[in-house]
């Protein structure tokens, strides 16, 4: 079963029209070190 983030985390990704305070859970990210434009021709494949 796939994770349906729109249903599970509505407060984060589908905000209401009126501003509200929410608690954002801790998240993990990764970074790739390098150089160049990821939108450039070298990365098009």
PEFENTA-V646934 format. One line per field, one symbol per residue. ss: DSSP state (@ for helix, = for strand, . for the rest). phi: phi as a letter, one per 30 degrees, with the letter a starting at -180 (. if undefined). psi: psi as a letter, one per 20 degrees, with the letter a starting at -180 (. if undefined). A space follows every 10 residues. Layout:
ss=???
phi=???
psi=???
//
This chain:
ss=....@@@@.@ @@@....... .......... .......... @@@..
phi=.ddcddddbe ddcbdddcdb cbccddbcbb bcdlbjcdcd ddcdd
psi=pqpnhhhhlg hgimqrhppq propqpqqrq ppparroijr hhji.
//
